[in-house]
Amino acid sequence: MQNKEDRLAITHLGEEQSKYMNAVVPPVFMNSLHVFDSLESYASHQEDQAYVYGRAANPTVHILEEKAAALEKGAAAIAFSSGMAAASAAILAVCHAGSHVICMRDVYQPVKNILNRYFIPKMGITVSYWDGIDLNRLEDLIQDNTDMILLESPATFVFTVTDIAGAARVAKAHGIKTYIDNTFCTPLFQKPLTMGIDIVMHTLSKYIGGHSDIIGGILVVQDEELGKLIRETIRELFGGILGPMEAWLGIRGLRTMHLRVEQHQQTAMEVADYLEHHPKVERVYYTGLASHPQAELIKRQQSGHTGLMSFVLKGDPEKAVKAVNSLNVFEIGCSWGGFESLALCPLINYKKEELEFLNLNGHDSGLIRIHCGLEGADVLIGDLEQALEKI
Ligand SMILES: *Cc1c(COP(=O)(O)O)cnc(C)c1O
């Protein structure tokens, strides 16, 4: 069972029912502005922090932010129209033209894409990639102009885990800001701000939303000044605030997140165990398995595991394509975190150099990533069994 404070934040925190005619569920504030009694009260709005215009703040969005800040033990949360809007906002808030950034090698690919296609060519930012594992190497990569370290743990494909407290310690000693994508663990299974990280990011489309029906993102920070910069300069002026309907669905998704993630985890443990013992499976990558190369570190910093894993079949990587196409319950699609189970071969078209960059080999191009949804372990194992029989 998750901790008490988290359960209360999920269910009740930030919901001032008396303001909303005692409705048990807060309304969707589908308005673009708020009005005032007089010009004087309009002119003084900044001092009393009233809501004025929807690009700056919205009451429904604010409830979601209050919950996210409490769950991550942060001082402020700022919600955006997507996870990538949130990630970009974090880089914009910390870096300036000419900054050097250290990026963990396995971070979400679109983050590397925005570095390559925008921040490097347009802002003269330079990037060094780090394997996420060797802290001495991290120290060696630091330059005089290093302003930010981008992390994700666990990270996609092979679920590499980084020593969050260790990386934060190295960064702090050099006055460098740290960012981590905590989407996989949700704030329930990992709280990076308590380990010294400066900025935590969550995508709402995954376990927070939980129903595959929203796009959104959120940043949570410990430092109020940094929070103010992100809210009042980056979000308000770049204009990337989360929509009120999405915020409302995010609040609704959150209400059952603690129950769902437990179920996803339990199912995934059974599926991972099944796959690990299957004669046609070469290797399973899952943070919940004792065979994960960083099992000790995982135990130290994560209190739970996701419904996501990946595995590689023995023999020709093309077998993976046949296996995935033979699945009936698992749908084929990107993303994850919803009620539905999903499967994908994310590396099948990767070139040799791209695999080498990730420290993977040609055989790994047949890696199958699955998300275990809420259909139940018996259903999913049955589906995998019949698909693996076909290869
Ligand atoms: C989906 C995902 C994102 C991107 O979020 P968007 O809301 O789609 O922009 C970022 N990080 C991780 C780990 C993700 O899975």
The ligand as a Tripos MOL2 file, in Angstrom:
@<TRIPOS>MOLECULE
LIG
   15    15     1     0     0
SMALL
NO_CHARGES

@<TRIPOS>ATOM
      1 C1          5.5960    9.7720  -23.4300 C.3       1 LIG1
      2 C2          6.8360   10.2060  -22.7780 C.ar      1 LIG1
      3 C3          7.2740   11.5340  -22.8640 C.ar      1 LIG1
      4 C4          6.6220   12.5920  -23.7470 C.3       1 LIG1
      5 O1          5.5030   13.1640  -23.2520 O.3       1 LIG1
      6 P1          4.4840   13.9320  -24.2260 P.3       1 LIG1
      7 O2          3.3850   14.3240  -23.3150 O.co2     1 LIG1
      8 O3          4.0830   12.9490  -25.2600 O.co2     1 LIG1
      9 O4          5.1980   15.0890  -24.7920 O.co2     1 LIG1
     10 C5          8.4020   11.8950  -22.1580 C.ar      1 LIG1
     11 N1          9.0640   11.0000  -21.3990 N.ar      1 LIG1
     12 C6          8.6880    9.7230  -21.2900 C.ar      1 LIG1
     13 C7          9.4560    8.7920  -20.4420 C.3       1 LIG1
     14 C8          7.5680    9.2860  -21.9880 C.ar      1 LIG1
     15 O5          7.2160    8.0110  -21.9030 O.3       1 LIG1
@<TRIPOS>BOND
     1     1     2 1
     2     2     3 ar
     3     2    14 ar
     4     3     4 1
     5     3    10 ar
     6     4     5 1
     7     5     6 1
     8     6     7 2
     9     6     8 1
    10     6     9 1
    11    10    11 ar
    12    11    12 ar
    13    12    13 1
    14    12    14 ar
    15    14    15 1
@<TRIPOS>SUBSTRUCTURE
     1 LIG1         1 GROUP 0 **** ****
